[in-house]
Structures are given as structure tokens and as C-alpha cells.
Amino acid sequence: MKIKSIISIIILLAFNACTDLSEKLYDRVTTSEYGLTEGEIETIVGRAYASLRGYSDNASGGTHAYPACEYVFFLTSVSSDECTLPTRYGGDWFDDGQYQELHKHTWKSNNKTVWSAWKYCYSGISSVNAVIYQTDKSPLTDEAKEKIFAELRAIRAYYYFRLLDLFGNVPITVSYEDLELPANSSRADVYAFVENELLDIIDLLPVSGYGRMTQNAANCLLARLYLNSEVYTGQSRWQDCLDVCAKITGTLEADYFTNFLTNNEVSQEIIFSIPYDHKAGTVGNYMASMTFHYEQKWAISAAGDYQWCGNGMCAQPGLYSSFEENDIRRKSLLIGEQIDLRSNSVIIMPGNGGNQPLIYTEDISDFTSSLQNEGARLKKYEVKAGETWERDHDLVIMRYAEVLMMQAECYVRLGASAQARPYVEQIRSRAGLSTPETIDLNFINEELKHEFVFEDHRRTDNIRFGDFFNAWWEKAADPSDKHTGIFPIPSFERQKNGKLIQNPGYTD
Amino acid sequence: MNFKNFKKYIVMVITIIAFISHSAFAQERITVNGTVIDENSAPLEGVSIVVSATQGAMTDYNGNFTLSVEQGTQLVFSYIGYVTQILSAQPTMNVQMQPDAIGLEQATVVAIGYGAVRRADLTGAISSVSAADFKQGIISSTEQLLQGKIAGLTVIQGSGDPARGSSVRLRGGTSLTASNSPLFVVDGIPGIDINTVQPGEILSFDVLKDASAAAIYGSRGANGVIIITTNREKKGGSITYNGYVAIGSVAKNLDILSANQWRQYVRENELMSAIDFGGDTDWQKELEQTAVSHYHNLAFSSGTDNGGFRASINYLDHQGVIINSFLQRIGGSITAYQYGFNRKLKLEFSLHANTDKWTGIEYGIFDRAYTLNPTVPVKQNGEYTQIGGTLNNNPVELQNNRNDDSSRKRLLGYVKAEVDIIDGLKAIANVSYEYNSNQGRFYRPTYSFEGLTDKGYGRKTLADYTNTQFESYLTYERTLAEKHRFNAMLGYSFLTNTYEGSGAERRGFDTDAFIYNNLAAGQDFRMGDVYSYKGNSRLVSFFGRVNYSFDNKYLFTATLRRDGSTRFGDNNKWGFFPSVSAAWRISDEPFMESVKDYLSSLKLRVGFGVTGNQDGIGEYKSLALMGTAGGAAYYDAAAGVWKQSYGVTQNPNPDLKWESTAQTNIGIDFTLFHKINATVDWYYKKTSDLLYTYSVPMPPYLYPTMLANVGDLSNTGIELTLNSNVYKTKDFSWDGTLTLAHNRQKVLKLSDATYQTDVVYSGSLHGLSGLSNMFSQILKEGYPVGTFYGPRFEGLDADGKFILANNGDPEALGDVQPDLTLGLSFDFTYRNFDLNISAYGMFGQKVLNAQAMNISYAGRAPSYNIPDSYLTSGINDKVTYSSYWIEDASFLRIQGITLGYTLPSSFLKKIGINKLRCYITGENLFVITGYSGIDPEISIDGLATPGIDKSISTSSADNVNYYPRPRTFSFGVNISF
């Protein structure tokens, strides 16, 4: 009988105890438990800034959304007149023809590089919306919240500006909680949204702060918006652009390349940048490895301690020779013999390089099967032995030179060429060049090409100047409806959200 | 639950029935001394000799027994698996028992989870394998014992790496996200790592295939359940030793150009730019070694009527066929039990533990071996040759200049109590604890090719996992009016799993002297160099079962389980998993009497049940959480430092729940001519609420993907198992087993109102030349998982360029799932010799020979090596994915041939040995296949790269672990004292 009672007690206990199924958290917290102090909120706001570096997307087979590299940078650069990404002999970089499409402006809505830009922007916007939600729920004062909201909305406006520029008609979402599928807004509405957001918050933004959305950064963004207003809305706003530029303070660095040092945070010229540091685990900043030849490391370090390189993107033929010979900015392109520091002789390209010497040429003989050494390489940012795959230089988004050039362009556009000259002169003299007496739009266009080479400006400039739709190198003229001026809404997104309507001119 | 006792009980019942029908008349008392031997003349221990309901005896360890009975009394000799004999008592009796295939089959007790039944009483689809039928040869992972043994159970050993296990899948996969591995139950404890118990410790596997059988395991039963019963004590005492020594070498290499072939190619094609480095290197051979392995298992046991124990230790030293790769394992187990309170209480303790040490290989070596110019010597002037070029570095250097020393510890312990409360009512409770711990140690020295830019890289990791369970249940058994048998079971279980781990890594070492043992010596530190984590999940369950049989002819079973899991979302915390099944022993009906001679047994089984799979959810997936994230630091310009940012880590889904699989099974068991046992099962299973990381629109979601229950998937198939004593004379016997299974899978649905998915691209080709971001397969409604999708090859044009159908528009090109799997085993004995031949095969599955595709393109040679096949292929084009590279990978593998010899017991007796058998085994002797790659058996697990034969792994999404398979010869002995 004794056993029976012991057993009954055990069973009774067992049936009554332990039906609690709430989850115990150890290495993370629920959203309601974090963001209660100013310090915690700061770390949450940090996520909005971190989002600017994009994210890796291995789940989609490696369609990374990095503004400094694969594929956001590829998208805007390769589709412009400054870059190209040829298929190499043996098929390397063919990748389903997605880069050939970019170059030829024959992209389809399932092009993964196009998709990466969408993912980059909306991932950022969603992050910002989540941070706003978190901040809003926190016990901070309304005044403190407003200041934080201003910075967050400025970041979000930057993403929407890029969407406006790349895709035109995109959905606008500002809420983390609202999971209703959004429909596209018109390009005009997106334009108005960006403008209104910026106008709302500029005065609340901090005056200074490296890598932060300052008043200067927001004004520079607003000036960009006005500069391209005719493209976005059909209505030019050159004077508005000038007015905003006038509010921006800044200076030019004496040395152009100070802006592109590994520790380019020292630059006084930079208005807004996205900071990177491999020691902090930042990802997506490996453009150098996407452009240099596989054997480039021997030209950088005799010990060979330089990261693997993949021999991808290069300058479009004609870009290099468009620079004047003594233009110091031409050094942004790497061309000619690459010397092996071990032997002081020219590097030999093994494998599909056919054991030929590594001499970068401006010309590319065959777009669909180019030799390994063809095409000038992108070498704007500093390159050093011992660098990791993830580089440390910050990605320059806005610098004071842009403000000068915007003003110059607006004056020329308004027919006040003489007023434009002093702005251009500052830029030219730093580049080691003289400035002609009269400046026309063509001159401005060329100057923009050289000053901002490989800085993710070119596609927008090409469109504003209309060159984008002309034939160049391996590209035929775009269709006359110019629908290629904005990218298609990615098919991957339309599949998930049936409310998204495709941009005009795209059939799939 | 002690199955052995239950078996004995059944044997007793049968024997008593037999005794009653053959009762004798009393005469003069005599003392009977006798010996019972088996068909091989070996003494048979534990044979019961029944005189009456109250008198009987059992043979001892030497097969001897003594009885005092009246002369002429009928003695009933019975033993499981042997024909019962009734003999008149004589003063001296020498009895030889003959095996009874059918009797064994029917009387065998089958574990069904929280209990056991006679095979004859089964209503569900359950297959069993006992130790004698396990796969022979080197077993480095326990599930390999089952390869080719059970119809519908596919065990694919996708790699020859000694440190890697195989994938186990029953009746096709049911999940896109979760593991498709069955639930393993060790001595009644569910959810145990199968390698916690070692091959030498296992008595049998019972595989619960259909839902009516597996539903008792509820939300973990959807992929079937494999119940493992370990060896127990033997009455008296025994010592056994099993061991072998094995020699293995790579079974097959890829046919690529040798140095001389390469030179000829260069000459013939006048390739002026080719550089001849003067060497003659077979890079594949340079990476290989002859592997010598050995295994030892020593066990002893002792038992009395009131208790017993068994203890064993084992040691495996398994060398890999690739240089610097091995697995060493030391394991042990001890199980003891004791009865108390007049046999009303039984207590049992058990402990299984083992520890592994192994080195991992650098998986990049194979691609380099296929790529590197064969004229490059391995070393020049004592230094590894490096000729530059991408993916072109010296693979021997790569594999040698690294330290990769991992270790692992596994432990399972439990305490079990069984109490007889009143007649027929029993309470069983157990508490178990499982502990798994993995330690990783890695160092890449400063002088190594890959360690150069890091200036040395060291890492140490620790990952611990514990699984603590309490289970208790009551069983009640009753027979009414002799014809109504009831058996009911009611239980409760509580399970808590905790995982935790940490890791540290450093770069920038001034000396390589410390390898990974002094990470602080590295001076280049980064955010993310140290990390730790911890998580927990709990599962609470209530379950019950009722068995009812009428007249032993009509059998019914119903089960119900209710599972609640912390992993499930707030809106779905508890799930119900019911099942019903019935069986009809048709052969016991009077109208079947006339056909008894050739159809000696016939049973029809029908079952339906719902099981779940919660494996794919993972912890905390339903919640809105804040956390740090890799790569999400931010720069605090004011302070000039980088800080960790915090953010919402996932799209929360409070509706998350288990995947549920409803399965219908219809089966027939029959015996023909008292010789052939056959089982045929047909099933249809439909999995709903498929867990998948579905794409969600961004905006409005924070992340572009979200784990959710959306799709449906079906598997339908038919299985056949035949085993037969084909031929038998006094000296010779031939037994055979054949299993055949066919399964067809189809994705039924991938979308619902919230989640819209037309197609998911899978089968990544990322990492192959010119195929970045490319996929080779689709997941689409109407197709099975792993359907190849790409352009159809139509031919080569005059220039050797690929001509693709419809301008290269992709189409479905077949799938990776076999249409038919086959297992075949023959056992022959002749006097003291025994011979086993085992084969298994898979038919109708497609494999993408990405290995060949990646190295057969225009201009690859002379700089890189090319396969022999390229020379005659006529291809003169870039790497192009098309049906050209998709091959039928049907195969039949002669898995093992074992020839054994048992020394005559008459001789052994004199030196005190009970049994001594020597054997040789040849493993993986040959493969019959039309597949042109190295080996057609390619893992079909997961979505990343199922059925894709390639050695290249460059992205985390495609974790390819290619390693050549060995062919092995071993010599072994089995001894018992």
C-alpha cells in the first residue's frame, strides 16, 4: 500500500506541475523589455544608421544589398556611362547575363541586381520605422523624442530619395505596426513626401556629427532633390536648389584623395558618409576585391597579404582617356603594368589569363568574353597591404564638392554661366586644372563625370543630362519612351505583394 | 518497460497452452538431466521446460537442465524463435531445437513506444531489425546499421568522412525546413542522439512507420520513430569481445588528365602559352592515404532472478582516406536492474557515454585537386609549390597547414521504476538526462597560404546541449470472458532542452607556437571575436492508448497525444495528435482453414493518424525580440568608438505551430508455404502547415522573410518486405530478405491568403564559375522537392556551343528523389561457415553532375586541369547549366560481403570459450551504375544543394561536404566466454 501511495503522489505532482509554456529568454530580450533608457534608445537608433551599410542575403542565393558593392553599387554604376562588367573569357562573371543586361539597359524585372537596390532601401526604411516605434514607446520626453525622430526621418528620407531616383513609383510606409500591403505611390507623391519630410525636420537636426544626419546632410539631400526635380516631376527647381545649397557650410580638402583614405573620417569635406570598420564587424565594403585582378595582391604586397580579388567591374572604355592628362583625379583609375613586388617584373596571369602579363588596358576587346587584363580598374579609395576583405574606409555619400557643383550647374541652367565659374574653379584647381572662361552644360557634365567618378552619382547625372538614353560602347540607344529611366519593380516583390503595379514600359 | 520479461511471459503462456493440450498421466518419478542445443549445436541458454503450471525449469548457460518428474511426463521445450517440442521425460535428454521463422516473427515483441506488443498483435506499420541483420563493416555513426535494411527507410551516406553521419529519411521527407530525420527513442527515452548508443550495444531497432504507430509521439512523430533497444544482461554470466581491423582506400577518383595526358593535350593543340612545371602529380592521390582502422568492444553481464547488470566498453579508431582525417571514439555503457518488494518493484539504472576526437578536413582541397595543373610538383626545395591564380593554391598545403581538432562528449543516463500496483495495473516512471558537448579547436598558422592575410587565425568553440525528461505512465491490462483483451495506457511527460555555448577567435599572431591554446596571443581583435548564447525549450505532453482485441482475431488501437511546446506561438500552444488503427487476422478465421497449407497467416491492417513536426521552429521564433546582430555595429562619432546596436531581430509570428502530417496506411502481412514472410504497405500522407521561411513583402515587413505555416506536401508510396528461408538442409541454409519501396512526393501548396509564393528557387549553384546567385531547382506546386529546373540541352552546334531548347527558357528536368529503393540481403550457412551478401540500391533519381559541369569548359586547359571526358565531349563553350549535366543516378551498391567461420564448440569448450567466430568483410565492393561521376549516392537533404554532386563550397548557404568514399576490407572476431 505504501508503494501505491508514493506512486499516486508522484503522478499527481507530475500532472499538475510544469504545464507552463512561456519561453525563457537568456541571450536576448523582448521588445517590451528594451529601450527604456536614453542609453538603450541610443543603441536602438544606432541600428538605423547601421542599416545604411545594407545587408547580406545568403538566403536568396547571395543577392547582397550593399551600397558599397554587390549589388546596389553595381546596379547604378554599370548602368551608367562610367563602368561596365564584362563577361570574362571562360564565363566568369556571366552570372545569368545580369550584368550584361545592366550595361545594355535591357534589364528585366527579375534582374537580381535591380532587386538588391529595392531590398537595400526597404530594409533600411523598415529598420527606421521599427526604431521610431521603439523610441515612441520609450519613456523619453517628447522633446527628446522629436530630436531623435528628426534624425530617423532624415535617414528614411534618404532611402526614399534613392527609391524615387531608382524606381520612381514606390509604396510609402512609415509605420512598423501596420502590416497592410501597401500599393505604389506615384513618383510625384514620393517626391513630395521626401521634400515635406526634410522640410519638417531639418531645423531639429544636429548641426554636426560625423556619419550622422546633420542639417548639412539633410540640406544636401534636399538640394539633390531639387536639382533632379525636372526628372522626377517634370518641373525644374534650379533656384530652390541654389537656395538650399546656400545654407550648407563646408570646405574642400586640399588633396582630393583625402576623401578616400582608409581613415577618411579626417576629411573636413565629407558631409555625409557611411562609416565602416572591419574590427567592428561591418560588412559589404569590398569593392576593391570586385575589381582587381586575381593576382593584384603581388602589386600591393610582396608578402602577398592582400585579400583575394575577383577581377570583375572595370571602367567603361573611353572613361580613362576622357580625363585630361594632368587631372589628378585620373588616378582613380588603375591602368597599365602591374609590378610584382617580389620580383619587380610584371605580374603573370595564370589560369584563364593564359600566362600573359597583367597590363590593364582601357579597351575591352569582347564584352562577352573579355581578356582578364582588359578594362581600367576602380582605385579611388586607398589600397594597402594587410587589408581584410572588409575595407575600413567610410563610404562617401555627400561631400562639399557636390554642393559647389550643384550651384555651378544651377547657375548654368539658369543662364548665369559667369556665376557658375567660381564654383567650378575651386574644383578644377584642386584637380590641378585650369578653368575655361565660359562654362556650358557639357562642361558641367564632363566635370561631374570626373569629380565624382565611381561615387554612385553617374546614373542620376546621366539621366538628368539625357545621355543615359543614348548609345554608348556595347549599348544601343534606349527605347524612345525612355522607360529605362527608372528600373522595373522587381518581380520577386510583385509576387509577394499583388498591389504593386509595374512601372510603365516594363511588361513582366 | 522490460521487453525481455514480457517476452518470457508470452512464451510461458504459449507453453502452458501447449502443455494443457498434451497432458500426460502420472507415473514413477525420475531425475532428468539434459542439454538443449541450437541448430548449430551450440548450447542454448534460457530454454524453458514446462512440466505443469507450477513446475518447470530453464536451461543454464551451458544449455543444461535438471528436473524431477514422473517417467513419461510430457516435457514442453520452448524458446523464442524455435519450434516448440514436446518430448517424453527420459533420464538423459539431448534436445536440439530448430528455428522457427514464423514463430519468431509472430512471437517477437515489438516496442511501440510506452509499451510493447507481440508482432502478431500489431495494428500499425512497424518494421524491426535485430543485431544479426545489421550492416557489417565500419560503423562510425549508429544509423548506418540500418542502411538498406528497412523498406521505406533511406539512409544516405553522402560522404566518406569518418566524422560525418548519414541522413535518415522515412517514407520521403515531410518538411522543407525541419529535419526529416525520424525521432530516435533509446530504451524508452525519446529524442536522444542516436550516437549516444554504440553499435555493439544495440539489440534491435523497431521502426514506427505509419502515423497510427508514431502518433503516440505527437508533435515529434511526423518523420516516423525509431525505437532502439539496447543489449541486456544474460542469465548467469557472460563475457563477449568483438573487434576488427580494417584497411580502406578511396574507391574511385575523378578521371582528370595526368601530367602526361596534359602534355599530350598541349602538344596536340599547340598551346604555346602552356607552362609545364616539370612535375608529375596526381593531386587526388596526394591527398589520399590508406586508412587503417580498428574497433574493440568488450562486454560482460551477469543476472539472477532478482537482478542483473551489463557493462560494456568500446573503442573505435577510424582513419579517413584523406590525409589528416580520423575519428576516435571511446564509449561505455552500464545498465543494471534489481527487483524488490516481492518482485512488485523493479528499478533500473542505465548510463551510456562516449567521447569522440576527430579532425575535420578543409573542403576546398578537392576543387583545387581537380583544378591544379598536374605538372606542378607538390613541393619544390622543401616548400609547397604555389603557382598563383584563384582557387589554384596547393591543396596538400591547404590540408596540412592547419589544425582542426574537434571533440565531442555524449552522455545518457536514466533511472526507471516499474511498480505492479494491482493485478494488471502497472506504473512506470523514468527520469533521464542527456548531455552533448562539442568542442571546436581551429588554428591556421601565419605561414599557411590561407592564414597569411590574417597573420594566423585561432578559434575555440564550446557548445553544450542538455535534454532532461521526466516520463510516467500507467498501464492496465485485463482479459474478460477469455476473448476480450484490453490494454490501456495513460501518461504524462515533461521535457526541457537547454543549449548554450560560447566561442572566441583571434587573428594577428607573432608566433604559431600556441596554436589555438593561447588565443590572447593574437593581437588583431575584432567585435564579434567572442560570443556566447543560451536558449531553452520545453515540451509538455499527455498521452494515452487503448488496445482491444477480440478473440485474437480483431485488433483495435487508438492513441491520443496532446503536446504543448514553448516553441509554438502564443495562439497555438497546444496540439492534438490522434490515431486509430485496426487489424484483422484473417488466417485465424474458420473459412481460411482450407488454404492454411500455403497461406499460413494473413493479416490486414488499416490505420490513420496525425503526427507533427516541431523541429523546424527553433526556439523563440514566434516572439518579437530585441538583440544585437552580426555586422550591425554603429559608429558613435562623439565618443570615437564603435558600439553594438540593438534592433528587432525577426518578424514575429504568434501563429507559429507544428507541421501536421495525416497519414493513412493499409498493410497486409502474410506467410506463404510456411516459408516466406511478406509485408506490403501502402500509405498516403499529407503534411499541412508546412513550415518555411516564406518571403514576405518588404515593405511592410521589417525583414523580407518570415517563418510561417503555409504549404502542403504529400507523399504516397508502397513498400514490400519479403524474408524467407529459401533453402535448408541439415548443413546448409539460405535466408534472404528483400525490401522494396516506392515513394512519390508532391508539393501541393505554397501560398495562402497572407503568403504568396509561386516558386522558390533552390539547389544553389553559387560558387561555380560564372553561376553566382544561380539556382538549379525549383520548389513549386505540383512538383516534388528537388526538381531540377533549367534549359533543356538539344545538342552541340558545329562550334561546340550548347544548343538549348526554347532559347534557353528553363523547364522542369526531373527530380532528385528515387522512384524505387531496394535492399537485399542473403545469408548462407554451411556447417560452421556463414556468408552474408548485402546490397542496396536507389533507382530513378536524377543528379546534377555539377562537378563535371564546373570543369568542362572552353579554355580551361592548359592552365587548369580538365576531365578526360571533356576531350571527347566536343564542348567548346562556357560553363552552362542545362539538362546535359543532369544524369540518371540509379545504382545498386554491393554494400558488403562477409564470410565468417565459427570454431567448433566441442573444441572451444575445452579451453573455456563459448563461441568464437572469425570473419572477413569487404565493404563498398562495387557499384553498378550508369552515372558518370565518382559516386551516384548524393545527399538529398535540405533545399540548398540536394542531389547536386559538387565539391565546391563558397557560400554559407551551400554547405557542401564532399569526401570520397572508401572501399574497406576488415578482419574481425566475435568471442564469448
Interface residues (C-beta under 8 A of the other chain):
Chain A: I3 K4 I7 I10 I11 A14 F15 A17 C18 T19 D20 L21 S22 E23 K24 L25 Y26 D27 R28 V29 T30 T31 E33 Y34 G35 E40 E42 T43 I44 V45 G46 R47 Y49 A50 R53 Y55 S56 D57 N58 A59 S60 G61 G62 T63 T87 Y89 G90 G91 D92 W93 F94 D95 D96 Q98 K112 K119 Y122 S123 I125 S126 S127 N129 A130 V131 Q134 P171 T173 S175 Y176 D178 L179 E180 L181 P182 G209 Y210 G211 R212 E265 P275 D277 H278 K279 A280 G281 T282 V283 Y294 E295 W298 A303 G304 D305 Y306 Q307 W308 G310 I348 P350 G351 N352 G353 G354 N355 Q356 S369 G386 E387 T388 F492 E493 Q495 K496 N497 G498
Chain B: S273 A274 I275 F341 K344 L345 I387 G388 G389 T390 N392 V419 I421 A427 A429 L452 T453 K455 F470 S472 L474 Y492 F494 E500 D524 F525 R526 M527 G528 S532 Y533 K534 G535 N536 S537 R538 V540 F542 G564 S565 T566 R567 F568 K573 E619 Y620 L623 A624 L625 M626 G627 G630 G631 A632 A633 Y634 Y635 D636 A637 A638 W642 K643 Q644 S645 Y646 G647 V648 T649 T693 S695 V696 P697 M698 P699 P700 Y701 L702 Y703 P704 T705 Y755 Q756 T757 D758 Y761 S764 H766 S769 G770 L771 S772 N773 M774 F775 Y857 A858 G859 R860 S863 Y864 K878 V879 T880 S955 S956 A957
